Amino acid sequence: MEKEEANAACKIYVAGHRGMVGSAIVRHLQSEGFNNIVTRTRSELDLTNQAAVQAFFQSEQPNHVYLAAAKVGGIHANNIYRGQFLYENLMIEANIIHAAWQSNVDKLLFLGSSCIYPKMAPQPLTEESLLTGPLEPTNEPYAIAKIAGIKLCETYRDQYGANFISAMPTNLYGPGDNYDLETSHVLPALIRKIHTAKVNGTPSVPLWGTGSPKREFLHVDDLAEACVHLMHNYDGNQWVNVGTGVDLSIKELAEMICAIVGYDGALDWDTSKPDGTPRKLMNVSKINALGWKAKIQLRNGIEQVYAKVKDTFQ
Ligand code: GFB
């Protein structure tokens, strides 16, 4: 069969297709000629309901599954909705991974997060540092759920021979991000806050923490490309880090966004808010050796995102 025909014949379920990650995966798959994509909205299929998920897999019988459905949020949401982050993520992963095995899915890719690694693990973070020390407390429930997902893929491979793999992305940004200041990640929050300060002519902008923690940011279109690459080129039992291999401090990020937005006011750090983990730079040698590298430069990526969202803020 020609590659185009094979791509068109492969039935793919993207769980979480309305989220930032799932929608980017759908866009990338379509651009590669994968048009047999199955999706369900939350009202059509409750992924925390085991019976409903099993019935869906039995009737649809997908060949490939991208597990991008998750309850996600920034440092504040992770810290406040601790029970929901643990429960909902455990249920979604367990239901989908188990149903995928029961219905003989050929391959599944599970998406985790760089926060699975210990808070004080040596930098850059290698895949081997998993479970070598305590987690960052602000996102421990989310990280434990994600570690459980990795272990489900690993143990279903060990026990049943299921071809289930895991990708661990660093902090993400891009189209479809969440700009709610209470629940968002830092990058969209800073875009919104700095844009609002500029529009209102406010002399300073309130930011959380000290500005000294370092973060790595990957455009979600790069992540989507990496996920499809891994789906087609990796069958190993170890999870794979996905990032740029470059980080910067939150203060440097804020300064970059001020330059893009054209805001020259002051940065006002609220140190009563948590800093979170001091650094979580990914070691990306493994995915680089598998033939994938991030392409989108942070500044270009933020400029693209800002051009699209700046007129949508109230
Ligand atoms: O993206 P973020 O919320 O989460 O970034 P994490 C938090 C960092 O940005 C902290 C600072 O150092 C905050 O003090 N910060 C400054 C702000 N101003 C703001 C602001 O207005 N909003 C936000 N949100 N932060 C998340 C985890 O950790 O990373 C998740 O909670 C997940 O589990 C995700 O792994 C990728 O990078 O700290």
py3Dmol code that shows the C-alpha trace and the ligand (Angstrom):
import py3Dmol

protein = """\
ATOM      1  CA  MET A   1       0.000   0.000   0.000  1.00  0.00           C
ATOM      2  CA  GLU A   2       1.262   3.509  -0.828  1.00  0.00           C
ATOM      3  CA  LYS A   3       2.064   5.754   2.150  1.00  0.00           C
ATOM      4  CA  GLU A   4      -0.919   8.041   1.400  1.00  0.00           C
ATOM      5  CA  GLU A   5      -3.330   5.092   1.304  1.00  0.00           C
ATOM      6  CA  ALA A   6      -1.885   3.660   4.523  1.00  0.00           C
ATOM      7  CA  ASN A   7      -2.228   7.014   6.283  1.00  0.00           C
ATOM      8  CA  ALA A   8      -5.824   7.373   5.125  1.00  0.00           C
ATOM      9  CA  ALA A   9      -6.678   3.822   6.243  1.00  0.00           C
ATOM     10  CA  CYS A  10      -5.272   4.184   9.783  1.00  0.00           C
ATOM     11  CA  LYS A  11      -8.139   4.932  12.180  1.00  0.00           C
ATOM     12  CA  ILE A  12      -6.944   7.321  14.865  1.00  0.00           C
ATOM     13  CA  TYR A  13      -8.603   8.371  18.099  1.00  0.00           C
ATOM     14  CA  VAL A  14      -7.361  11.674  19.497  1.00  0.00           C
ATOM     15  CA  ALA A  15      -8.578  11.961  23.087  1.00  0.00           C
ATOM     16  CA  GLY A  16      -8.818  15.611  24.117  1.00  0.00           C
ATOM     17  CA  HIS A  17      -9.147  17.005  20.575  1.00  0.00           C
ATOM     18  CA  ARG A  18     -10.574  20.312  21.803  1.00  0.00           C
ATOM     19  CA  GLY A  19      -7.616  21.051  24.055  1.00  0.00           C
ATOM     20  CA  MET A  20      -4.456  22.904  23.017  1.00  0.00           C
ATOM     21  CA  VAL A  21      -2.463  19.665  22.598  1.00  0.00           C
ATOM     22  CA  GLY A  22      -5.177  17.468  21.069  1.00  0.00           C
ATOM     23  CA  SER A  23      -6.207  20.104  18.523  1.00  0.00           C
ATOM     24  CA  ALA A  24      -2.568  20.577  17.467  1.00  0.00           C
ATOM     25  CA  ILE A  25      -2.202  16.799  17.019  1.00  0.00           C
ATOM     26  CA  VAL A  26      -5.357  16.704  14.858  1.00  0.00           C
ATOM     27  CA  ARG A  27      -4.034  19.604  12.718  1.00  0.00           C
ATOM     28  CA  HIS A  28      -0.683  17.905  12.271  1.00  0.00           C
ATOM     29  CA  LEU A  29      -2.200  14.500  11.446  1.00  0.00           C
ATOM     30  CA  GLN A  30      -4.455  16.088   8.831  1.00  0.00           C
ATOM     31  CA  SER A  31      -1.487  17.894   7.293  1.00  0.00           C
ATOM     32  CA  GLU A  32       0.193  14.473   6.913  1.00  0.00           C
ATOM     33  CA  GLY A  33      -2.831  12.939   5.179  1.00  0.00           C
ATOM     34  CA  PHE A  34      -4.291  11.101   8.182  1.00  0.00           C
ATOM     35  CA  ASN A  35      -7.954  11.832   7.668  1.00  0.00           C
ATOM     36  CA  ASN A  36      -9.586   8.881   9.433  1.00  0.00           C
ATOM     37  CA  ILE A  37      -9.656  10.650  12.803  1.00  0.00           C
ATOM     38  CA  VAL A  38     -12.245   9.857  15.462  1.00  0.00           C
ATOM     39  CA  THR A  39     -13.066  12.397  18.158  1.00  0.00           C
ATOM     40  CA  ARG A  40     -15.678  12.800  20.879  1.00  0.00           C
ATOM     41  CA  THR A  41     -16.581  15.922  22.825  1.00  0.00           C
ATOM     42  CA  ARG A  42     -16.899  15.810  26.607  1.00  0.00           C
ATOM     43  CA  SER A  43     -20.701  15.779  26.373  1.00  0.00           C
ATOM     44  CA  GLU A  44     -20.594  12.862  23.925  1.00  0.00           C
ATOM     45  CA  LEU A  45     -18.128  10.759  25.962  1.00  0.00           C
ATOM     46  CA  ASP A  46     -17.232  11.188  29.634  1.00  0.00           C
ATOM     47  CA  LEU A  47     -13.673   9.836  29.806  1.00  0.00           C
ATOM     48  CA  THR A  48     -13.929   9.343  33.581  1.00  0.00           C
ATOM     49  CA  ASN A  49     -16.740   6.796  32.983  1.00  0.00           C
ATOM     50  CA  GLN A  50     -15.185   3.383  32.481  1.00  0.00           C
ATOM     51  CA  ALA A  51     -18.241   1.695  30.930  1.00  0.00           C
ATOM     52  CA  ALA A  52     -18.725   4.535  28.443  1.00  0.00           C
ATOM     53  CA  VAL A  53     -15.037   4.479  27.421  1.00  0.00           C
ATOM     54  CA  GLN A  54     -15.088   0.692  26.961  1.00  0.00           C
ATOM     55  CA  ALA A  55     -18.238   0.869  24.824  1.00  0.00           C
ATOM     56  CA  PHE A  56     -16.668   3.618  22.690  1.00  0.00           C
ATOM     57  CA  PHE A  57     -13.502   1.570  22.035  1.00  0.00           C
ATOM     58  CA  GLN A  58     -15.478  -1.580  21.274  1.00  0.00           C
ATOM     59  CA  SER A  59     -17.604   0.180  18.683  1.00  0.00           C
ATOM     60  CA  GLU A  60     -14.882   2.363  17.090  1.00  0.00           C
ATOM     61  CA  GLN A  61     -11.871  -0.037  17.226  1.00  0.00           C
ATOM     62  CA  PRO A  62      -9.196   2.600  16.467  1.00  0.00           C
ATOM     63  CA  ASN A  63      -5.718   1.544  15.263  1.00  0.00           C
ATOM     64  CA  HIS A  64      -3.837   4.407  16.948  1.00  0.00           C
ATOM     65  CA  VAL A  65      -4.656   6.443  20.055  1.00  0.00           C
ATOM     66  CA  TYR A  66      -3.178   9.793  21.115  1.00  0.00           C
ATOM     67  CA  LEU A  67      -4.041  10.279  24.803  1.00  0.00           C
ATOM     68  CA  ALA A  68      -4.016  14.081  25.075  1.00  0.00           C
ATOM     69  CA  ALA A  69      -7.098  14.375  27.303  1.00  0.00           C
ATOM     70  CA  ALA A  70      -6.260  15.675  30.780  1.00  0.00           C
ATOM     71  CA  LYS A  71      -7.263  18.143  33.434  1.00  0.00           C
ATOM     72  CA  VAL A  72      -4.497  20.752  33.212  1.00  0.00           C
ATOM     73  CA  GLY A  73      -3.655  24.168  34.565  1.00  0.00           C
ATOM     74  CA  GLY A  74      -0.941  26.448  35.859  1.00  0.00           C
ATOM     75  CA  ILE A  75       0.676  26.507  39.266  1.00  0.00           C
ATOM     76  CA  HIS A  76      -2.357  28.000  41.065  1.00  0.00           C
ATOM     77  CA  ALA A  77      -4.939  25.589  39.589  1.00  0.00           C
ATOM     78  CA  ASN A  78      -2.676  22.605  40.308  1.00  0.00           C
ATOM     79  CA  ASN A  79      -2.279  23.735  43.889  1.00  0.00           C
ATOM     80  CA  ILE A  80      -5.958  24.536  44.552  1.00  0.00           C
ATOM     81  CA  TYR A  81      -7.807  21.735  42.712  1.00  0.00           C
ATOM     82  CA  ARG A  82      -5.493  19.019  44.036  1.00  0.00           C
ATOM     83  CA  GLY A  83      -8.139  16.290  44.413  1.00  0.00           C
ATOM     84  CA  GLN A  84      -9.647  16.917  40.981  1.00  0.00           C
ATOM     85  CA  PHE A  85      -6.239  16.952  39.287  1.00  0.00           C
ATOM     86  CA  LEU A  86      -5.388  13.576  40.810  1.00  0.00           C
ATOM     87  CA  TYR A  87      -8.776  11.867  40.397  1.00  0.00           C
ATOM     88  CA  GLU A  88      -9.755  13.063  36.926  1.00  0.00           C
ATOM     89  CA  ASN A  89      -6.355  12.401  35.401  1.00  0.00           C
ATOM     90  CA  LEU A  90      -6.093   8.932  36.967  1.00  0.00           C
ATOM     91  CA  MET A  91      -9.552   7.985  35.723  1.00  0.00           C
ATOM     92  CA  ILE A  92      -9.055   9.301  32.174  1.00  0.00           C
ATOM     93  CA  GLU A  93      -5.720   7.500  31.761  1.00  0.00           C
ATOM     94  CA  ALA A  94      -6.784   4.230  33.372  1.00  0.00           C
ATOM     95  CA  ASN A  95     -10.012   4.036  31.378  1.00  0.00           C
ATOM     96  CA  ILE A  96      -8.433   4.826  28.009  1.00  0.00           C
ATOM     97  CA  ILE A  97      -5.278   2.726  28.413  1.00  0.00           C
ATOM     98  CA  HIS A  98      -7.214  -0.304  29.678  1.00  0.00           C
ATOM     99  CA  ALA A  99      -9.916  -0.036  26.986  1.00  0.00           C
ATOM    100  CA  ALA A 100      -7.236   0.412  24.298  1.00  0.00           C
ATOM    101  CA  TRP A 101      -5.590  -2.828  25.433  1.00  0.00           C
ATOM    102  CA  GLN A 102      -8.951  -4.661  25.590  1.00  0.00           C
ATOM    103  CA  SER A 103      -9.856  -3.612  22.054  1.00  0.00           C
ATOM    104  CA  ASN A 104      -6.407  -4.493  20.619  1.00  0.00           C
ATOM    105  CA  VAL A 105      -5.323  -0.977  19.667  1.00  0.00           C
ATOM    106  CA  ASP A 106      -2.090  -1.285  17.611  1.00  0.00           C
ATOM    107  CA  LYS A 107      -0.376   1.650  19.292  1.00  0.00           C
ATOM    108  CA  LEU A 108      -1.098   4.280  21.924  1.00  0.00           C
ATOM    109  CA  LEU A 109       0.839   7.431  22.820  1.00  0.00           C
ATOM    110  CA  PHE A 110       0.289   8.849  26.303  1.00  0.00           C
ATOM    111  CA  LEU A 111       1.191  12.461  27.098  1.00  0.00           C
ATOM    112  CA  GLY A 112       2.740  13.297  30.460  1.00  0.00           C
ATOM    113  CA  SER A 113       4.600  16.352  31.706  1.00  0.00           C
ATOM    114  CA  SER A 114       8.055  17.497  32.817  1.00  0.00           C
ATOM    115  CA  CYS A 115       6.681  17.928  36.365  1.00  0.00           C
ATOM    116  CA  ILE A 116       6.872  14.128  36.826  1.00  0.00           C
ATOM    117  CA  TYR A 117      10.583  14.489  37.634  1.00  0.00           C
ATOM    118  CA  PRO A 118      11.823  15.154  41.194  1.00  0.00           C
ATOM    119  CA  LYS A 119      11.955  18.810  42.226  1.00  0.00           C
ATOM    120  CA  MET A 120      15.715  18.726  42.817  1.00  0.00           C
ATOM    121  CA  ALA A 121      16.714  16.275  40.060  1.00  0.00           C
ATOM    122  CA  PRO A 122      19.974  17.132  38.234  1.00  0.00           C
ATOM    123  CA  GLN A 123      19.455  19.439  35.232  1.00  0.00           C
ATOM    124  CA  PRO A 124      18.881  18.934  32.390  1.00  0.00           C
ATOM    125  CA  LEU A 125      16.351  16.267  33.364  1.00  0.00           C
ATOM    126  CA  THR A 126      17.033  12.842  31.898  1.00  0.00           C
ATOM    127  CA  GLU A 127      14.373  10.169  31.545  1.00  0.00           C
ATOM    128  CA  GLU A 128      16.337   8.098  34.132  1.00  0.00           C
ATOM    129  CA  SER A 129      15.650  10.604  36.938  1.00  0.00           C
ATOM    130  CA  LEU A 130      12.008   9.519  37.309  1.00  0.00           C
ATOM    131  CA  LEU A 131      11.186   8.377  40.873  1.00  0.00           C
ATOM    132  CA  THR A 132      14.595   9.290  42.296  1.00  0.00           C
ATOM    133  CA  GLY A 133      13.351  11.943  44.762  1.00  0.00           C
ATOM    134  CA  PRO A 134      10.416  14.015  46.109  1.00  0.00           C
ATOM    135  CA  LEU A 135       8.164  15.943  43.704  1.00  0.00           C
ATOM    136  CA  GLU A 136       7.417  19.690  43.626  1.00  0.00           C
ATOM    137  CA  PRO A 137       4.527  20.079  46.142  1.00  0.00           C
ATOM    138  CA  THR A 138       2.434  22.564  44.077  1.00  0.00           C
ATOM    139  CA  ASN A 139       1.849  19.969  41.353  1.00  0.00           C
ATOM    140  CA  GLU A 140       2.391  16.687  43.167  1.00  0.00           C
ATOM    141  CA  PRO A 141      -1.168  15.353  42.550  1.00  0.00           C
ATOM    142  CA  TYR A 142      -0.959  16.032  38.792  1.00  0.00           C
ATOM    143  CA  ALA A 143       2.556  14.558  38.619  1.00  0.00           C
ATOM    144  CA  ILE A 144       1.493  11.403  40.483  1.00  0.00           C
ATOM    145  CA  ALA A 145      -1.412  10.903  38.060  1.00  0.00           C
ATOM    146  CA  LYS A 146       0.968  11.356  35.115  1.00  0.00           C
ATOM    147  CA  ILE A 147       3.495   8.928  36.615  1.00  0.00           C
ATOM    148  CA  ALA A 148       0.640   6.401  36.956  1.00  0.00           C
ATOM    149  CA  GLY A 149      -0.129   6.849  33.243  1.00  0.00           C
ATOM    150  CA  ILE A 150       3.500   6.218  32.281  1.00  0.00           C
ATOM    151  CA  LYS A 151       3.540   3.133  34.471  1.00  0.00           C
ATOM    152  CA  LEU A 152       0.299   1.843  32.928  1.00  0.00           C
ATOM    153  CA  CYS A 153       1.900   2.062  29.470  1.00  0.00           C
ATOM    154  CA  GLU A 154       5.091   0.433  30.734  1.00  0.00           C
ATOM    155  CA  THR A 155       3.368  -2.400  32.623  1.00  0.00           C
ATOM    156  CA  TYR A 156       0.817  -3.152  29.870  1.00  0.00           C
ATOM    157  CA  ARG A 157       3.810  -3.461  27.544  1.00  0.00           C
ATOM    158  CA  ASP A 158       5.629  -5.752  30.030  1.00  0.00           C
ATOM    159  CA  GLN A 159       2.665  -7.939  30.905  1.00  0.00           C
ATOM    160  CA  TYR A 160       0.601  -7.964  27.706  1.00  0.00           C
ATOM    161  CA  GLY A 161       2.997  -6.842  24.965  1.00  0.00           C
ATOM    162  CA  ALA A 162       0.893  -3.727  24.254  1.00  0.00           C
ATOM    163  CA  ASN A 163       2.734  -1.168  22.090  1.00  0.00           C
ATOM    164  CA  PHE A 164       1.994   1.780  24.371  1.00  0.00           C
ATOM    165  CA  ILE A 165       4.521   4.637  24.572  1.00  0.00           C
ATOM    166  CA  SER A 166       4.752   7.891  26.544  1.00  0.00           C
ATOM    167  CA  ALA A 167       5.980  11.390  25.660  1.00  0.00           C
ATOM    168  CA  MET A 168       6.906  13.915  28.369  1.00  0.00           C
ATOM    169  CA  PRO A 169       6.529  17.470  27.087  1.00  0.00           C
ATOM    170  CA  THR A 170       7.990  20.497  28.774  1.00  0.00           C
ATOM    171  CA  ASN A 171       5.793  23.612  29.416  1.00  0.00           C
ATOM    172  CA  LEU A 172       3.674  24.260  26.315  1.00  0.00           C
ATOM    173  CA  TYR A 173       2.112  27.289  24.632  1.00  0.00           C
ATOM    174  CA  GLY A 174       0.384  28.023  21.349  1.00  0.00           C
ATOM    175  CA  PRO A 175      -3.026  28.308  19.681  1.00  0.00           C
ATOM    176  CA  GLY A 176      -5.931  27.282  21.915  1.00  0.00           C
ATOM    177  CA  ASP A 177      -4.174  28.149  25.190  1.00  0.00           C
ATOM    178  CA  ASN A 178      -6.079  29.094  28.364  1.00  0.00           C
ATOM    179  CA  TYR A 179      -5.939  32.837  29.213  1.00  0.00           C
ATOM    180  CA  ASP A 180      -7.967  32.697  32.439  1.00  0.00           C
ATOM    181  CA  LEU A 181      -5.638  34.381  34.937  1.00  0.00           C
ATOM    182  CA  GLU A 182      -6.655  32.094  37.818  1.00  0.00           C
ATOM    183  CA  THR A 183      -6.084  28.790  36.032  1.00  0.00           C
ATOM    184  CA  SER A 184      -3.653  29.472  33.180  1.00  0.00           C
ATOM    185  CA  HIS A 185       0.018  28.675  32.805  1.00  0.00           C
ATOM    186  CA  VAL A 186       2.567  31.453  33.114  1.00  0.00           C
ATOM    187  CA  LEU A 187       3.125  32.279  29.429  1.00  0.00           C
ATOM    188  CA  PRO A 188      -0.496  33.044  28.476  1.00  0.00           C
ATOM    189  CA  ALA A 189      -0.993  34.803  31.848  1.00  0.00           C
ATOM    190  CA  LEU A 190       1.951  37.112  31.140  1.00  0.00           C
ATOM    191  CA  ILE A 191       0.746  37.864  27.606  1.00  0.00           C
ATOM    192  CA  ARG A 192      -2.646  38.849  28.949  1.00  0.00           C
ATOM    193  CA  LYS A 193      -1.405  40.824  31.962  1.00  0.00           C
ATOM    194  CA  ILE A 194       1.234  42.748  30.023  1.00  0.00           C
ATOM    195  CA  HIS A 195      -1.137  43.490  27.125  1.00  0.00           C
ATOM    196  CA  THR A 196      -3.788  44.734  29.573  1.00  0.00           C
ATOM    197  CA  ALA A 197      -1.254  46.942  31.385  1.00  0.00           C
ATOM    198  CA  LYS A 198      -0.216  48.466  28.060  1.00  0.00           C
ATOM    199  CA  VAL A 199      -3.786  49.094  26.886  1.00  0.00           C
ATOM    200  CA  ASN A 200      -4.768  50.643  30.247  1.00  0.00           C
ATOM    201  CA  GLY A 201      -1.537  52.638  30.553  1.00  0.00           C
ATOM    202  CA  THR A 202      -0.812  51.100  33.988  1.00  0.00           C
ATOM    203  CA  PRO A 203       2.690  51.930  35.296  1.00  0.00           C
ATOM    204  CA  SER A 204       3.411  48.379  36.539  1.00  0.00           C
ATOM    205  CA  VAL A 205       2.199  44.842  35.977  1.00  0.00           C
ATOM    206  CA  PRO A 206       1.569  42.372  38.858  1.00  0.00           C
ATOM    207  CA  LEU A 207       3.393  39.047  38.435  1.00  0.00           C
ATOM    208  CA  TRP A 208       3.652  36.057  40.765  1.00  0.00           C
ATOM    209  CA  GLY A 209       6.670  34.816  42.701  1.00  0.00           C
ATOM    210  CA  THR A 210      10.230  36.122  42.471  1.00  0.00           C
ATOM    211  CA  GLY A 211      10.769  35.798  38.711  1.00  0.00           C
ATOM    212  CA  SER A 212      13.876  33.666  39.311  1.00  0.00           C
ATOM    213  CA  PRO A 213      12.539  30.142  38.486  1.00  0.00           C
ATOM    214  CA  LYS A 214      13.543  28.922  35.049  1.00  0.00           C
ATOM    215  CA  ARG A 215      11.202  27.317  32.548  1.00  0.00           C
ATOM    216  CA  GLU A 216      11.474  25.820  29.075  1.00  0.00           C
ATOM    217  CA  PHE A 217       8.663  26.536  26.577  1.00  0.00           C
ATOM    218  CA  LEU A 218       7.723  24.424  23.556  1.00  0.00           C
ATOM    219  CA  HIS A 219       5.258  25.509  20.875  1.00  0.00           C
ATOM    220  CA  VAL A 220       2.393  23.017  20.724  1.00  0.00           C
ATOM    221  CA  ASP A 221       2.795  22.621  16.927  1.00  0.00           C
ATOM    222  CA  ASP A 222       6.336  21.346  17.581  1.00  0.00           C
ATOM    223  CA  LEU A 223       4.950  18.972  20.220  1.00  0.00           C
ATOM    224  CA  ALA A 224       2.305  17.655  17.791  1.00  0.00           C
ATOM    225  CA  GLU A 225       4.985  16.945  15.195  1.00  0.00           C
ATOM    226  CA  ALA A 226       7.064  15.138  17.865  1.00  0.00           C
ATOM    227  CA  CYS A 227       4.092  12.995  18.931  1.00  0.00           C
ATOM    228  CA  VAL A 228       3.337  11.862  15.375  1.00  0.00           C
ATOM    229  CA  HIS A 229       7.063  11.213  14.852  1.00  0.00           C
ATOM    230  CA  LEU A 230       7.204   9.031  17.977  1.00  0.00           C
ATOM    231  CA  MET A 231       4.021   7.192  17.004  1.00  0.00           C
ATOM    232  CA  HIS A 232       5.698   6.175  13.747  1.00  0.00           C
ATOM    233  CA  ASN A 233       9.319   5.781  14.800  1.00  0.00           C
ATOM    234  CA  TYR A 234       9.520   4.647  18.424  1.00  0.00           C
ATOM    235  CA  ASP A 235       8.516   1.383  20.081  1.00  0.00           C
ATOM    236  CA  GLY A 236      10.637   1.516  23.236  1.00  0.00           C
ATOM    237  CA  ASN A 237       9.465   0.905  26.798  1.00  0.00           C
ATOM    238  CA  GLN A 238      10.918   4.148  28.214  1.00  0.00           C
ATOM    239  CA  TRP A 239       9.048   7.468  28.110  1.00  0.00           C
ATOM    240  CA  VAL A 240      10.658  10.189  25.937  1.00  0.00           C
ATOM    241  CA  ASN A 241      11.271  13.841  26.879  1.00  0.00           C
ATOM    242  CA  VAL A 242      10.030  16.453  24.383  1.00  0.00           C
ATOM    243  CA  GLY A 243      11.387  19.985  24.621  1.00  0.00           C
ATOM    244  CA  THR A 244      13.693  22.551  23.107  1.00  0.00           C
ATOM    245  CA  GLY A 245      16.593  22.006  25.507  1.00  0.00           C
ATOM    246  CA  VAL A 246      16.700  25.775  26.197  1.00  0.00           C
ATOM    247  CA  ASP A 247      15.198  27.616  29.175  1.00  0.00           C
ATOM    248  CA  LEU A 248      14.966  31.134  30.583  1.00  0.00           C
ATOM    249  CA  SER A 249      13.890  32.739  33.856  1.00  0.00           C
ATOM    250  CA  ILE A 250      10.296  33.917  34.377  1.00  0.00           C
ATOM    251  CA  LYS A 251      11.765  37.454  34.600  1.00  0.00           C
ATOM    252  CA  GLU A 252      13.442  37.022  31.201  1.00  0.00           C
ATOM    253  CA  LEU A 253      10.188  35.665  29.791  1.00  0.00           C
ATOM    254  CA  ALA A 254       8.315  38.704  31.142  1.00  0.00           C
ATOM    255  CA  GLU A 255      10.901  41.035  29.575  1.00  0.00           C
ATOM    256  CA  MET A 256      10.589  39.242  26.228  1.00  0.00           C
ATOM    257  CA  ILE A 257       6.805  39.581  26.314  1.00  0.00           C
ATOM    258  CA  CYS A 258       7.071  43.289  27.307  1.00  0.00           C
ATOM    259  CA  ALA A 259       9.280  43.833  24.229  1.00  0.00           C
ATOM    260  CA  ILE A 260       6.837  41.980  21.938  1.00  0.00           C
ATOM    261  CA  VAL A 261       3.792  43.803  23.350  1.00  0.00           C
ATOM    262  CA  GLY A 262       5.586  47.161  23.469  1.00  0.00           C
ATOM    263  CA  TYR A 263       5.118  47.754  27.222  1.00  0.00           C
ATOM    264  CA  ASP A 264       7.798  49.645  29.137  1.00  0.00           C
ATOM    265  CA  GLY A 265       6.277  49.729  32.639  1.00  0.00           C
ATOM    266  CA  ALA A 266       7.709  48.005  35.732  1.00  0.00           C
ATOM    267  CA  LEU A 267       7.404  44.346  36.752  1.00  0.00           C
ATOM    268  CA  ASP A 268       5.839  44.095  40.217  1.00  0.00           C
ATOM    269  CA  TRP A 269       6.638  40.692  41.791  1.00  0.00           C
ATOM    270  CA  ASP A 270       4.159  39.346  44.370  1.00  0.00           C
ATOM    271  CA  THR A 271       6.402  37.084  46.426  1.00  0.00           C
ATOM    272  CA  SER A 272       3.477  35.802  48.506  1.00  0.00           C
ATOM    273  CA  LYS A 273       2.642  33.664  45.430  1.00  0.00           C
ATOM    274  CA  PRO A 274       4.581  30.383  44.935  1.00  0.00           C
ATOM    275  CA  ASP A 275       7.632  30.080  42.668  1.00  0.00           C
ATOM    276  CA  GLY A 276       7.123  26.355  42.137  1.00  0.00           C
ATOM    277  CA  THR A 277      10.001  24.208  41.034  1.00  0.00           C
ATOM    278  CA  PRO A 278      13.256  26.201  40.578  1.00  0.00           C
ATOM    279  CA  ARG A 279      14.068  24.677  37.192  1.00  0.00           C
ATOM    280  CA  LYS A 280      12.874  21.867  34.907  1.00  0.00           C
ATOM    281  CA  LEU A 281      14.980  21.898  31.775  1.00  0.00           C
ATOM    282  CA  MET A 282      14.574  18.776  29.650  1.00  0.00           C
ATOM    283  CA  ASN A 283      17.455  16.703  28.380  1.00  0.00           C
ATOM    284  CA  VAL A 284      16.241  16.070  24.822  1.00  0.00           C
ATOM    285  CA  SER A 285      19.102  13.882  23.551  1.00  0.00           C
ATOM    286  CA  LYS A 286      16.874  10.841  23.304  1.00  0.00           C
ATOM    287  CA  ILE A 287      14.258  12.395  20.999  1.00  0.00           C
ATOM    288  CA  ASN A 288      16.963  14.238  19.040  1.00  0.00           C
ATOM    289  CA  ALA A 289      18.676  10.868  18.430  1.00  0.00           C
ATOM    290  CA  LEU A 290      15.310   9.523  17.216  1.00  0.00           C
ATOM    291  CA  GLY A 291      15.361  12.172  14.479  1.00  0.00           C
ATOM    292  CA  TRP A 292      13.224  15.021  15.888  1.00  0.00           C
ATOM    293  CA  LYS A 293      14.191  18.550  16.973  1.00  0.00           C
ATOM    294  CA  ALA A 294      12.045  21.541  17.951  1.00  0.00           C
ATOM    295  CA  LYS A 295      11.856  24.170  15.187  1.00  0.00           C
ATOM    296  CA  ILE A 296       9.884  27.155  16.486  1.00  0.00           C
ATOM    297  CA  GLN A 297      11.990  29.802  18.275  1.00  0.00           C
ATOM    298  CA  LEU A 298      10.351  31.088  21.471  1.00  0.00           C
ATOM    299  CA  ARG A 299      10.272  34.736  20.430  1.00  0.00           C
ATOM    300  CA  ASN A 300       8.753  33.920  17.013  1.00  0.00           C
ATOM    301  CA  GLY A 301       6.226  31.599  18.623  1.00  0.00           C
ATOM    302  CA  ILE A 302       5.095  34.226  21.143  1.00  0.00           C
ATOM    303  CA  GLU A 303       4.846  36.863  18.391  1.00  0.00           C
ATOM    304  CA  GLN A 304       2.568  34.554  16.364  1.00  0.00           C
ATOM    305  CA  VAL A 305       0.390  33.758  19.371  1.00  0.00           C
ATOM    306  CA  TYR A 306       0.165  37.401  20.465  1.00  0.00           C
ATOM    307  CA  ALA A 307      -0.866  38.565  16.980  1.00  0.00           C
ATOM    308  CA  LYS A 308      -3.799  36.134  17.107  1.00  0.00           C
ATOM    309  CA  VAL A 309      -5.032  36.771  20.673  1.00  0.00           C
ATOM    310  CA  LYS A 310      -4.403  40.460  21.356  1.00  0.00           C
ATOM    311  CA  ASP A 311      -7.775  41.607  20.062  1.00  0.00           C
ATOM    312  CA  THR A 312      -9.703  38.921  21.928  1.00  0.00           C
ATOM    313  CA  PHE A 313      -9.057  40.165  25.506  1.00  0.00           C
ATOM    314  CA  GLN A 314     -11.907  42.093  27.170  1.00  0.00           C
TER     315      GLN A 314
END
"""
ligand_1 = """\
38
GFB
O 3.131 27.695 34.026
P 3.103 27.794 35.499
O 1.850 28.271 36.125
O 3.381 26.404 36.195
O 4.332 28.753 35.893
P 4.697 25.542 36.482
C 4.504 29.093 37.206
C 5.721 29.991 37.382
O 5.476 31.275 36.793
C 5.946 30.247 38.875
C 5.397 32.267 37.813
O 7.316 30.519 39.115
C 5.082 31.477 39.094
O 5.459 32.178 40.276
N 4.363 33.268 37.469
C 4.536 34.598 37.446
C 3.090 33.015 37.104
N 3.411 35.236 37.157
C 2.477 34.274 36.916
C 1.111 34.330 36.541
O 0.498 35.381 36.378
N 0.481 33.122 36.349
C 1.120 31.922 36.504
N 0.449 30.778 36.270
N 2.420 31.854 36.915
C 3.064 23.653 35.895
C 2.487 22.537 36.683
O 4.068 24.132 36.688
O 3.634 23.276 34.687
C 1.762 21.561 35.894
O 1.673 23.084 37.689
C 2.375 21.278 34.542
O 1.712 20.396 36.636
C 2.859 22.510 33.856
O 3.440 20.379 34.670
C 3.600 22.224 32.588
O 5.629 25.567 35.325
O 5.279 25.935 37.797
"""
view = py3Dmol.view(width=600, height=400)
view.addModel(protein, "pdb")
view.setStyle({"model": 0}, {"cartoon": {"style": "trace"}})
view.addModel(ligand_1, "xyz")
view.setStyle({"model": 1}, {"stick": {}})
view.zoomTo()
view.show()
